[in-house]
Amino acid sequence: MDYPLVRMRRLRKNANIRDIVRETKLNKEDLIYPIYFKEGLKKGQKEEISTMPGQYRYSIEDGVAYAKELEAKGLKSIILFGIPKEETKDEIGSPAFDDEGIVQNAIRALKKETDLIVIADVCLCEYTSHGHCGLIRTYDKGDINDDTDDGIKILNDASLKYLVKTAVSQAKAGADVIAPSDMMDGRVQAIRQALDEEGFFDVMIISYSAKYASSFYAPFREAACSTPGLGNRKSYQMDPANSREAVRECELDLIEGADMLMVKPALPYLDIIKTIKEEFSLPLVSYNVSGEYSMIMAAIEKGYLTEESIMESLLSIKRAGSDLIISYFTPYLLDNL
Ligand code: PBG
């Protein structure tokens, strides 16, 4: 059968009909809100992030109050990033695993004041003086041991110890979920083992499994003050050209004990989301990153796009196969879903 017996437009005739045949729906519980806590800010001192209109760095009091507001609108989970005092940053990212660190204190306050699922991002880049996600070694020009292209090596195994310390310290503070975003090999296994040894059997791990070396993180680095001082992240984050490699990364994280997988960024990687969803039965999270937010916000501000582009973008991430979406658009979506 074909036209004129078949008419696809019958199923699009009016809003009620479109409502009943809609294949994909975004729900409030699909959303995870990323929030930045900055050490040293006083109550009422929230700082707007210049590259991300409408997003702020919060003091603990203000961030918790905002999280409560979002919870009242239907939010279920939140992911935390911390910005320590500049002068406390060092080579190994010590403020990341300080039991009285900014994220640890924010976790405790959120657990006390809300019922939100608290996810702690585990990484060193916001806490190291050099801005890399692990420990580094630099080479002088002409060093025969230098096999890098930029004279800087991010040390895998030496970094694991500090990532593990960070995860354990966050779990002690009450984090429900640990989300390692550093892309060191073996970190999921190392973190799972340490959590279990400390008795945190029930603390989940959402691994940033397929995390690409993306230019779309630029606004985040401004937000979190974590732009690397030298070199780039291409020797540990994935090459945007690869998709089979994403499957291998996810396989390893699954074997190492991840409870959920993640693809990051989302919009430029919808094909990866679809592939991972088809290959694995773990819940899949996508990170609609800072650059995806800022790009749409800038276009809306300029009048090139309308707000409808927000819902459409988020829906396409869901349609590609994501179960959960980390997005800065969460407050907007909670108001508009
Ligand atoms: C830390 C981390 C980054 C993001 C989340 N965790 C930045 C990076 O890897 O450079 C990016 C989030 C965003 O862009 O919204 N490693």
Residues whose N, C-alpha, C, O or C-beta is under 5 A from the ligand:
A	BS01	PBG	C123 C125 C133 S181 F216 Y217 F220 V289 S290 G291
